[in-house]
Amino acid sequence: MKITSIDVVRTKKPIPLPGEYCPAWEQPDGAPVNGFGVAYYRIFTDEGIVGYGPYGAEPDEYVRRCLIGKDPFKTETFWTSAMAGLETRSRGSYGGLDVALWDIIGKAANRPVYQLLGTRADKIKVYAATSRILTAEEHIEQVLHVMSLGFKAVKLRLHRPDWRDDIKTIEAVRKACGDEITIVVDANQNNRSTEYGYWSKETARLVCREMQALGVFFCEEPLKRRDYEGLSSLSKEFDMYIAGGEHAQNIYEFKEHLKYSTYDILQPDLLIGDIGITGLRKLGYIAEYHDKQIVPHVCGMGSFAISFAASAAAMVGLSNCPMLEYSYDPPFMTVESLQFFIKEKFTVDRDGYVHMPQTAGIGIEIDEAALAEYL
């Protein structure tokens, strides 16, 4: 089997959202949006098999030389040639091309990718990743809703001007919803903002102390990701897990974090960096060796459905992945809005798990009719 061509499918018209949407990481200076787009790779082969992966960057001439005419099974060759530690900032990520190669491999073998990688289960626990800063009352209503759907864990966003208001919100949710729900938080202290006052090391310590008392499972990005000493200090001081790493451009950025023992939980994103399925598995084993957990970040909006499918395929076989991110923030992020263009949806069961699809490849089939009006 040989690769014959690569293309990118992208929507030309925005997919509308039910109102103005502004996520926490854009606060306080970000502009709200009313819609989003979908884009993905297609890799074609001479045997008629097509692989799909979430779009990250235009395939340049070099990448096309690495793939066209080559055997799609040679994922490690592509990784070494085009992805392994190479700078991505000027071009975006080719993690989605790695996903598309694995999709081809699974389809050629007529097996789900997660089984080919070696697995330990046929389902994966997820947490509902909310995305906005709401009032305490709105968050309570939101968390009770996700609990009614079966979720056993939820992510709350912290990014309020006064960190004490963040704590008051978590406290209110804990009091109203009890211990049946696992609470994780994202402080978003590594995201760009022209107007937000970032936490100092001392503020981060105070916030972590309060969150630990409230039974928070992990705090994501309490400091900027290259503050190795500050993050290491938090990790050593608190039993609550410190997590981060979604902005890593490749798995090698985690070397310093492992050296300083900053993160208890590594959070790579297969699409934000040159990571893909290959990188998630590599990093998962490295994390296990260092007695760390791995809970990948999964991008929301237009890339979510394909990125989640690929991330779940990579993670369900690892013993050190306790859960996976699942974007859910109604009315903006729902099964209907984020997964409208795939035929079989990823839904959560009453025990908080998503069951792995048994179809060959990464487990998605694009519904071209659903996308047609936006192309």
N, C-alpha and C positions, 0 to 999 in steps of 0.2 A: 504494500500500500504506500502511495506517495501523496503528498499534499500538492494540490494543483493551484489553489488560489486562496486569497484572504480578502474579506470585505468587512465593512462596518455598516450596520443598519442603525439609523438614528431617526427619531421623530423630528419633524420639521415644525409641527404645531404643538404648543404646550398642552399638556394634559391638565385640565382644570382641577383646582382644589376648592373645597367648599368654604371659601373665605380667605382672609389674609393669614399667612403662616409665617411665623418668625421663631426659629428654634433658639434654645438657650445659648448655644455657642455663638450666636450672632448678636447677643445682647451686650450692651444697651444701644449700640450704634448701628446695628444691621438693619437693612430695609426688608420689610415683609415681601413675600412672593405669593402669587395666586395660582401657580402651576409648576409643573416639572416635566422633564424629558426622560426618554428611555433610549439607551444606546447599547449595542452589543456586537461582539465579533462573530463572524462565521468563518470557519476554516473548512474548505472543501477538499475532498480526496478523490482519487481516480477510481475508487470503488463505490462512490455515491454516498459515503458517510459524511455527514456534516457535524462539526463540533461547534458548540456555543460557549461563549464566555463573556463576562461583563466588560464593557469598554473602558479602557484607561488612557490610551494614547494612540495616535495614528501610527500604524506599522510603517516605519521608514524603510528605505532601500536595504539597509543592512539586515533588519529583522526579516524582511521578505527573503533575502538570500539565505538566512538561517533556516527558513521554514519551507519555502516552495521547492518542490522536487525532493524533499526529505521525508524520512519515515516518521510519522507522528508518534510512534512509540518511543522515540528517543527524546523523552522529556528532559533527561539530565543533560543532554547535549545542548538543547535550547537554553536551559537554565544557565549553564556554564558560559555559553556564548553571548547571551543577550541580557541576562538578569542578575547574575551572581555578584552582588556588591557594586554594580555599575550605577553611576549617578542618574537619578530619575527626575530631579527637580525641573530640568529644562524641557522635559518631554512628557512627563506623566509616567504611568506604570504599564508594564506588559504582563502583569499578573493574570489578567483575563485571557491572554493568549495561552498561558500555561493551563488554565481551566479548560479552554476549548480543546487542547490536546488530550487532556484526560477524558473529556467527554467522548472524543473519537475512540480512544482506547477502550472505554467501557462498552460503547456501541459495537465495536469490532469483536469484542469478546462476548457480547450479549449478556453482560453482567453489570450490575450497579457498581459504580466506581468505589463506593465505600467498602464493598466486599472484596474487590481486587486489592485494595490497600491493606486489607486485614482489619477485622472489626471485632468488637466485643459485645455489640448490642445492635438492635434494629430500630432504636429510637434514641432521641437525644433530648435532655431537659433544656428548656429555654427560659429566659426571663423577658418580661415585657419591657422594652426600652422606650419609655416616654421621652419626649424631646423638648417640651416647653416649660417655661417658668410660669406657674399658676398660683393662685391663692391656696392657702391651706385647705379651705373647704372644697375647692375644685379638685385638688389632688386626692383628698379623701374619697370623693365621688368616683374619681378615675380609678383609684386602686381597688375600691370595692367592686367596680365593674370588671376589671381584669381578673380579680379573684373569682367572680361568678363564671368566667369563661374557662377556668381551670388552671390559670397561671399560679405558680407557687412562689414566684419571685418577680420583683419589679424594680426598675431603675428610676430614681428621681434625679432631677437636674438641680445643681446648685450654681448660682451665678448672680445672686442678688447683691445689690450694693452693700448691704450690711450682712455679714456672715451670720449674725445672730438670728436674722429672719430665716436663713436657710435651716438652722437648727430647729427653730420653732415649727417650721413646716414638717420636718421629719418627725418631730415629737408628736405633732398632731396626728399624722398618719399612723404612727405606731400605736398611739392611744386608741384611735378609732378602729383600726384594722387588726390589732392584736399581733400575736406571734405566729399566726398561721402563714403569714407572708414573709418571705425573705426580702429585705430591703438592701439594695445596692445604690450607690450614688455616683454621679459624675460631676466633679467640681469644675471641669472644663478650664483649668488654669493654664493649659498649654495652647489655647486657641487665641488667635489674634483679635485685638480689640483696641480701638483708639481711645475709648473712654472708660473702660473698666479698670478698677483699681485692684491689681492682682494681690493675692494673699502673700504676706511675708512668711518666713519660716515659722515665726512664733504664732501667727494667726493659724497657719496650717496645723500646728500642734494643738492649739485650743479647739479647733473644729474637729480634729480626729479624736480628741479625748471625749468630746460631747457625743460624737457619733458612735464611738465604741460603747459608751454607756447605754445608748439606745439600741444596741444590737445590730448595727449595720454590718453587713457581711464583707463588703469591700468599698473602698473609696478610690475612685478613678481620677488620676491627674490632679492630686492636691497641690503639686508644684510643677513648674516647667520641666519638660522631660530630660533636659540636660543638667538639671540641678542634682547631680548624682549624690553628693554628700547629704543634701537636705532630704531627699527621698529615702536614702539609706537610714538616716536617723529616725524617720517616721516608721519605717518598716521594723526597725529594731525595738522601738519604744512601745508600739501598740500591737495587741493581738489581732485587732481588725486588719484584714488584708489591705495592702496598698497595691494598686493596679495601674497599668498604663502601657503606652506604646503604640497606639493606633496610628500615629503619624510617622512611624518608622518607615524609611524609604526602602529598606531591605532587612533581612533577618540579622545582618551583621551589626546593625545599630544596637542590638541587644547585648553585645559583648560587654560594654562598659556597665550596663545595668546588672549583668550577672557577676561581673567582677566586684562591684560595690554592693551587691545584694540590695538593690533598690526596690524592685517590684517583687511582691509575693506572687502576683498574677501577671503574666505577660499577655498583652492584648494587641497582637499584630492584626492588620487588615490586609487580606489577600489582594485587594484592589488598590488601596492607597499607595502601597509600595510594590516593588518588584518581588512579590511573595508567592501568590498563587497557591494551588493545592500542594505543589512540591515544597514550597517554603514553609507552609503551615505544618506539614508533617516533620520536616527537618527540625524546626524550632520546637515542636512539641516534644520530640525525643530529647533535645538538648535541655529543655526545661525540666523534664523528668529527671535527667541526670543530676541537675542542680537542685532537686527537691522543690521545684516551683510548679505552679499551676499555669494553665493556659486557657484563656477565655477570649477567643478572637472578637475583635470589633467587626461588626457587619454593617456596611453602609446602608442607609435607608434610601427612600425615594426610588428613583428609576432603576437603580442597580440592585435593589434589595433581593428580588426573587432569585436571580441567578447567583448572586454572591452568597445568599443564604444556602442555596442548594449545594454549592461547591464547598463552603465552610463546614457544613454539616457532614458532608462526605469525608472530609479530611479529619474531623474531630471525633466522630462517633467511635472510632477505634482506639482512642487514647484514654488511658486510665486517669490522667491528670487534667482532664477537661470536665469540670463539674457542671457546666452549663454553657449555653451559647446565646448570643444576643439576637433578639427577635423584635424588630421595629413594630411598635404598636402604640399609637397615640391618636385615638379617634377624636374628631372626625377626619383628621388629615392622614394619618398612617393607619390603614386598616387592611384586612385581607383583600377587600374589594378594590381599594385604590392602588396598593403596591403590587398586587399579584394578578391584575386583570388580564395581563398578556401571556400568562402561562395557563395551560389547560388543567393540570392537577395542582390544586393549591396546597401550600404547607399550612396546616391548621393544628391547633393545640388541643390535646385531649384533656380529660378531666383531671389528670395527674400532672399536668404541666409539661408534657412531652410532645415533640413532633416525631411522627413515625417516618422512617426513611422510605422513600419511594423504591419500588422494586423493578422499575423500568431500567433498561440499560443506559449507561452513561451517568451523568450527574443527576438525572432524574427529572428533567424538565422537557416540556414540549411547548414551543412557542405557538400561541394562538394568533396567527397572522391576521385573521379577520378582525380581531379585537384591536389590533394596532393600525389597521388600514387607514382609518380616517385621520390619523396623526402623521402619516408618512409623507 
